[in-house]
Structure formats: C-alpha cells, structure tokens
Amino acid sequence: MCITGFRFDNSYPHLPSLMYTRHLPVQVPNPRMVIFNVSLAKKLGLHVADANDVQCAHLFSGNRIPPGADPLAQAYAGHQFGFFTMLGDGRAIVLGEHRTPDHQRLDIQLKGSGRTPYSRNGDGKAVLGPMLREYIISESMHALGIPTTRSLAVVTTGEQIFRETEQPGAILTRVAASHLRVGTFQYMAIKGGITGIRTLVDYALNRHFPEIRENDHPALMLLQGVMDRQIDLIVHWMRVGFVHGVMNTDNITISGETIDYGPCAFMDHYAQDTVFSSIDHAGRYAFGKQPEIMQWNLARFAETLLPLLHDNPDTAVEMAEETIQTFRGLFNTRWLAMMRKKIGLCDEAPDDAILVSDLLQWMQQHQADYTQTFRMLNIDQVSPEDLYQHEAFKAWHQRWRERLARHATPSDIAHTHMRSHNPAIIPRNHKVEEALRAASENNTMEPLQSLLSALACPYEDRPEFASYQHPPEIQNPVYQTFCGT
C-alpha cells in the first residue's frame, strides 16, 4: 500500500441527513499522480511508501476508498454574485474526517470526482489547470501565514474533459478544517428550521469554537467568533494583495480559512478596483471591495441565526445588526495595525492613517507594484529605481522617516516588522500561467516545481529565486482568471 495512517473519525454524518448524501466518487479509467505534497502528508501523520505508486493514483482519484472513510457530498446554499440559489457539492466528495497526530480534525475531500446529486447540469469533473492553480495558490497562502485549505495531491484521470477546449481531467485532494460555509447555514435555515439551525450551531461550536460552546448566548458568540476570524482573514488578503475573486456565501468558511481558488490572483500594480475574474463584470469582488463584501456575507450569516438570538424577532434583529455594525470599526483598526507593520511602525500616532493613505494613493496614481514597493522601502535612502525618484514619493519618504524618528522606532525593529509582513515573493500571475501551461500542454512539471520552491520561502531574498520577485516586463491589463467549472 502506497499510503497508510489515515485515522478517520467522521462526525458530519451525525448531522440531519438533509445536509448530505452518501455518495461514492465516480471511477476514472487511468489515474496518474501529477504532484503529491510530502510535507503536508507528514504533518497529517500519513506514512508514504511511494507517492508515485499506481495505488496512490487510484486512492487520490477515488477509485479506491481508504478504510474508515465515509464518502459524502454536502448540501448547502449560497448567494452567488448577490443572487440566492440552492447548491451543494456538485463535483466534490468528502472522504471523511482525519485525526492528525496533534488531534486536529480535518476534512479530506476529492474535488473533481464526478457527478453528485447536487451537480444540476454539470459533469462533476475538473481539469488539470485549475486543480494545479489551487495547489499552487493554496500552498503559497500557507507559506505566507494566511489561514487556508491545503492541497495534498493532484492526479489526472485519463480522460479528456471539454470546457472551451479538450483538457486533461484531474482531481485535487483538498484538506480543510471543515467545509462548513455560510451557505451551509443558509441551507439549514430553509430546510431544517429552528431545530436544524440549533443542531448546526452546536456542531460548529464543538468543531471550531469549543472554548465558547458553554456560553449563555451560543448563537451570538458563534456570529462574533466567525466575524472575528473573517476580519483577520481579509486583513491578511489585503496585506499581500490577494484578490479572491468569488466571495459568494458558499465560499466563506466558518473556520476562517480561505477556500476555493478559482478566479483568484495577486495584484501586480496597486489598484483598489483590481478584478481578475472573467465573470465579475461589475467589480463586485474587486480588491478594495473585499471588506465590504465580507460584511455583507456575514449579515447573511446573521440572518440564519436570528431565531436563536432572541425569542422576540425585533430584538434578535437588533442584536444581529449591532454585531454586524461593529465589523467596519474592527476591520479598520486591524487593517491600520497591519499597515503600520508594513511600513515598520511599532506604535501609534494620529496621522498614521493619512501617511498610509497617501502612500497607497501615490502607488495607484503611478501604477507602482504593490509587493515590491513595500519590500523595497528603506529607512536610510530612497530606492534608486526611476519610479521611486518621483518627487511626490521622495516627499512621502521624508515624512515617513520623520514619523519613525519622532517616536524613536529602532531601525532594527522597523526592518523586522517590514520583512515579516511584506513578502518578497508572491505567485505572480505570469509565473503561475507559465507553470500551468508547461504542465497542462507540455506535460512538463519543472516550472511548477521551481515555482513551488520559491513560494515556500516568501519572506526571504534568495538569489536563486530572484526572477520570481519581479512583475512582468509588460503589464497585461486584461489578465483574466476563470473558475474552471
């Protein structure tokens, strides 16, 4: 056997049966391993004999079900681009919940594993490019210190799947704290009523917030706990210039992990209205709108909890609104604290928000690279690059130095803050596309493996990875990403 050590302990099937359908992955004709995450496997406590073994390909394609698994497709709903619809795992199967050596409970899910009862008109399949994109970006997010689902393996299925062209079929094995979503609660609120919501709240508290499950107001505490984690997550996204691209309520996890890396990408030059998704024509999920959309999504979550917040409906609404209205103030405080660290400040001053805002405004006006600008900030001198010799930037740089001196911030502490909050390497879009083309079209994995090696140490300036630090020589203003369904 290629891999042993799975310790399944499945709790989700104890929820009401309306929340899922037990369902086996569709058998595939000729699975082949493409990539396997050895370091993640070790963290999970899995024992790997030969990751390239044919048995491994059958395991991670769903052809072989590991002992203790209880495969199921989850039901959920969601607001997609603001419109509510009933959904579910249309192309994914949760094999089960694995217990790690450090007692974490983690979902093991196959994505792209064929039709389920929730597939509607879809084929339930996935193709290689989007599955490798999720592998690349999710592992990069993990290395950046951002809560995320992770990728254990990608296999090809031996099939050609038609999207706009024929492409190799593929399946991703995803690892998540859970797949509970805002949309899961929306589904239960419609299908299960008050009893169902109470059951789901208890389950979510036991799984993700055990420290608050005995509180006198568990539903309110769950709302606050989920909001707290989502604020931290969005602050992280804004820190590194990440654009999720499809912040539907079915893509917002209760655990606070980033999930579903379809039309996501990282900004090169800074612009608040940056959009990459080919279907986000109105810019609903633009970079700068992500906090606003998260607050909107959390309001939808709060609506599902109203019957448990208070017996009086009006009082319940007031409690929910009062909580949701704290989002903006909490986010702004944490965002500014994060931005202070990006420019090396370790204390607070009343004019810090203006200092940060003026830098971002200059970056947008001059299409400065978001990642490089922060990484190249130097207390002692202005960068010699032509862009940073602009008089407006030099004036800002002088104000910044004066701010540091005014509060006597030690230069070593300032540098430490900046180096730990400003990555040197992100998954640059042109490098990601280069790797995906090589793997999908030329069956060559070297560019992808090299990219993954660079992304594994994002805060280090290493000469061998210098080419991954630079934006493309020619800006591509129409770069688009696609969901892959």
N, C-alpha and C positions, 0 to 999 in steps of 0.2 A: 504494500500500500504506500502511495507516494506521500500522504499527509495523515498524521494521526494527532490526537489531542483535542478534538472537538468535545466540548462538555456542554451539551445543550440542556437548558433549563427553561422551558417555554411557558411564559406567563400570559402572553397575549390571547391564546385560545380560551383562557378563563373568562374573558370579556363576553358580553352577549354575542350570539352567533351572527347577528345582523351586521357586525363590524368587520366580518371577514368571510372568505370562502376557502376552505381547504382545497388546494389545487397543486398538481404536480407541474413542474416545468415541462415544456414541450421538448421531446427528444430531437437532437440535432444529428446530422449524418456523419460529420467528420471533424470533431473538435480538435483544435490545436492551440497549445499555450502560446501566447504572444508576450506577456510580461507578468511577472509574479513579484510581489512585494515581500521580500525575505525579512526585512527588518520589522515590518508590521506583523508578519506571521509569528516571529519570535516573541513580540510583545503580547500577542494573543495566547501564547503558550502552545502553539502548534508545532509539531515535530515534522520537519520536512526531510524526506529521504532524497527525492529527486523531483524538483519542481517542474522539470520538462517531461516527466513520465506521462505516457498516454493516459494512465489512470487519473492523473491530475486534471488533464483536459476534460475528461468525462465528468469529474467531480465538479469543476467550475463552470461547466456548461449545463449542469442539471441532469445529465444522463444518468449519473449515479448519485443517490441521496445518502449522505453520511448518517451513521447510526445516531439516533436521538433527535434528528431533525423532524419537524412537523410543518411541512411547506404550506404556506397560505398566501393569498392575495388580500390586501387590506382594502376596505371600503372607506372612502372619505369624500368630502365635497370641496368646493373652493370658489373664491371669486377670482376669475381669470380676466385680467385687464378690466376689473370692476364689475364683471357680469358673473352672477352666481350660477353654478352648474353642479350636478351630481357627478362624482368621479370615482376613482378607485385605482388600484394598481393595474393599469392596462397592459403593462409589459414588464412586470416585476413580480418576483416571488420571494417572500421572506422565508428562508430555510428554517430559521429558528433563532433562539437567543443563546449566545455562547457566554459561558462564565470564564473570565480570564483568571490567571494566577493571582492577580491583585483584587479579585472579587468584583470586577466590573461586569455588568450585564450588557451585552452588545448584540444588536441585530446583525445577522449575516444575510444579505439579500442578493439575489441574482437579478440584474437589470438587463432586459432584452431577451427574456427567457420564454417568449411566446405569448399567445393569446390567453386571456383570463376572462372570467365572467364580466369584467369591467372594461374590456377592450373597446367596446362600442364598434366602430367600423375599422379600428386599427388592426394591424397584423401582429402586434405584440413584440416585434423584432427590433433590434438595434443594429447599427452599422459601426464599423471599426473606428472611423474618425472621431465621432462624438464620444465613444467609450474611452478612447485614449485621451481625448481632451479632458474628460472628467478625471481620469487618473492623474494627468499632469497637474491640473489646477488644484485639485483637492490635496495632493501631496505637497504642492507649493504652499498652500494655505496653512497646512500643518507645520511646515518648517518656519513659516512667518509668525507662528504663535497665535493663529486665529482658529477659534473653535470650528470644526468641520467634520463632516463624514469623511471616511477614508476609503482608499481603493486597495483591495487585496490582490486582484488578478484580472486580467483580460484574456479571453480566449476568442478565437474565430470559430465559426460553426460549420464551415464547409459549404455554406450557402451563399448565393448572391442575392442581395436584397435591393429592390428597386425603390429609390427615392426620386431624385431628379435624374439620376443615372444608376446603373447597377454598381453596387458596392459590396465589399465583403461583410457578411453578417458577423456580429460579435456580441459577447455577453460580458458585462462587468460584474465583479463581485464587490459589493459595497458593504462597509462596516459602519454602523451608526449607533449612537447611544440609544436611539429608538427611532421609529418612523412616525411617531405621534406628531401631528401637524395641527395648526389652527383649523384646517379643513376637516380633520378628524372630529373635532368638537362641533363644527358646523353640521356635519353629517349626523352625529348622535343627537344633537338638539332637535333635528327634524324627525329622525326615525325612532329615537329611544325615549323622548320626553324627559321629564324631570328625573325619573328613576335612572334612566340611562346616563344622563349627564352626571348625576351624583356618583354613579359607578365609575365613569371615566375620570372624573376629578380625583377620586380616591386612588385609582390606578396610577394616574400621572404623578400624584404626590408621593406615592410609595416608590415609584421608579426614579423620579428626578428630584424631588424635594422632600426627602424623608425627615429633614430637620424641622419642617413646618407642618407636618401632617396632623399633629395633635392640636393645632391652633383652633380657637373657638370659631374662627371665620375662614375655613379652609379654601373656599372658592375665591374669596378676596385675596388671600395670601398667594394662591396659585396665580391669579392675574398679576399681582405685583411681582412675583418671582419670575414669571415668564417675561414681563416687561423689562425687568432689570437685566436679564440675560440678553434680550434683544437689543437694548440700548448699548451694552458693551460690544455686541457683535457689529452693529452698524458703525460705532466709533472705530473699530478695527478696520472695517471695509474702507472708511473714509481715510484712515491713516495711510493705507498703501495704494489708494487709487483704484480700488476694485469696484467694478460695476456688475452686479448680479444679473440684471437683465430681465428677470422674470419673477418678480416678487409677488406672485399670486399667493393667496392664503394657503393653498395646498403645498406651497414651497417654504413655509415658515414653520420651523420645528419648535416644539415645546421645550426641547432640551437646550436650545440656543446654539445649535450647530448650523453651519452653512450646509445647504443641501441643494442638489440638482444644478449641475454646472453646464447647462445647455448653452444659452446665448451670452454667457459671461465673458468678460475680458478686463484687462487692466488698461487704464489710461496711459498714453504717452504724454502728449502735451496737455496741460491742465485746462479743463473747461467744465463748468458746472453742468452744462447741458449735454455732456457726452452720453451717447447712446450707441450701442453696438448691435442690438437685436434687430434682425431683419423685419420683425413684425411689430416692433414698438414705434409705430409711425408718429404718434403724438408725443413721444418722450415721457410717457407715464413713469417709466422706471429709470430715468436718467440719473447720472451720478449724484447730482445735487439734490434730487428729489427723494433719495432713499430714506432719509429720516422721516420725512412727511408720510411716505407710503407705509413705513413700518408702523407709525402711529395709527394710520387708517386700518391696517391689518389687525392691530391689537384691539381697536374698537370693535371689530367684527368678532374677535375672540371674546371680548367682554360681553357682547350680546348673548353669546351662548350660555354664559354663566348667570345671567340675570335671575332665573328662578331660584338659584341657590344663594344669591347675595342677600336677599331680604324677602320676607313674605309680602310686603307691600311693594307692588310693582314700581310705583313712583320713587320710593326710597331706594330700591335696587338700581334704578336708572341713575339717580343722583350719586350713589356710591361708585358706580362704574365710570360715570363722567368725571367725577372728582379724581379718580385714579388715572384715567387716560389723559386728563388735562395736565398732569404733572410730567408727562413724557418730555415735552419740549424743554422745560427748565432743566430736567435731569440730563437730557441729551446735551444741551448747550454747555452745561457745566463740565461734563466728562469730555466732550469734544475739545473744549478750550484747554483743559488739563492735558489732553493728548497733544494738542498742537504746541503747547508750551514746551513739552519734552522734545518735539520735533525740531524746535529751534534752541534747545539747550537750556531752557529756563527751569529752575528748580524751586521757584517761589512765585508769588502772585503780585501783580501790580494792576491798577485800574485801567491803564492804557494798553494792556496786553492784547485784548480783543482787536483793537484798532491796528496794532502792529502786525498781527497775523493777517487780518483782513486786507491790509494794504499790500502785503506780500502776495497773497493769492490774487488780488486784483491785477497786480503787475504781471504775474505769471500768465493770467488769462489773456491780458492785452497783448503780450509778446509771445504767446504760444510756447512758453517755457516748459521743458519736460518736468513733470511732477516729481518723479523719483529722483532724477539727477539733481534738480535744484536743491532739494533738501539734503541730499547726500554730499553735495559739494560745498555746502555752507562752511565757511572757515572764519573763525573769530578774528584771526590775525590779519587776513588780507582778502580782497575780493578775488574771485576766480578770474584767471586771465582770459577765459573764453570771451569772444566778442560780445555775446549776448549779455553777459554779466558786467560788461563795461558800460552799459547804458547808464546814463546819469541818474535816472529815477531809481534804478536798483542800487547804485552806489550810495545814494542818499538814504535809502531804506537800510542798507547795511550799516551805515554810520549810526542811525537811530538804534538799531539792534545792539551794536557794540556799547552804546551809551546805556541802554537798558541793562545789559549784563553787568556793566561796571557800577551802575547805580545801586544795585543790590548785591554787589560783590560776589557774583557767582563764580566759583573757582573754575578755571578753564577745563581742568580735567573732568570735573563733574558735568559741565556743559557738553563736552565731547562724548562722554559716556552716554548721556541721555540721547544725543543725536544719533550715535552709532547704533544704539539698541532699538530705536524707534523708526529709523529711516533705512529701509533695505537698500542694498547695493544692486541686488538682482531681483527682478520680478519676471513672471512669464510674459516676456514681450510678445506681442501678437505675431510679428513676422517670424520670430523664432519658433513659436508654437506651430504656426502654419507650415513652416519648413519641416518640422519634425513629423507632423501629421501626414503631409504629402509623401515624405520618404517612406513612412510605414504603410500607408494605405495604397499608394500607387506603385511603389518600387520594392515593397517588402523588405525595406532596409530599416533596421532599428537603431543604428549608430547615432543619428542625430537626436533621437528621442532619449536614448540613454545618456548622452552627453548633456542634454538639457536638464534632465532629472538630476544629474550630478551637480550641476551648477545651482539649481534651485534648492538643493538640500542644505546649502550654507548661504542663505540670502543676505546675511549681515556682514559677510567677510569680503574684503577686497583681495581676491586671489588672481594673480596674473593669468593663470591658465583659463580663467573664465571671463576675462575682460570683454570679449566680444558679446557676452550676454548682458552687459551693463548698458549698452548704447541703444538709443532709439533708432528706428530705421533712418537711413540717409535721406530717403524721400518720404515725406508724410503721405499717408493714404487716408484722405478724409472720408472715404466711403467704405472703409473696412467694416464688414458685417459678420455677425455670427448667427448661427441657426440652431434650433432646438434639437434637430436630429430625429424627430419623430416622423 
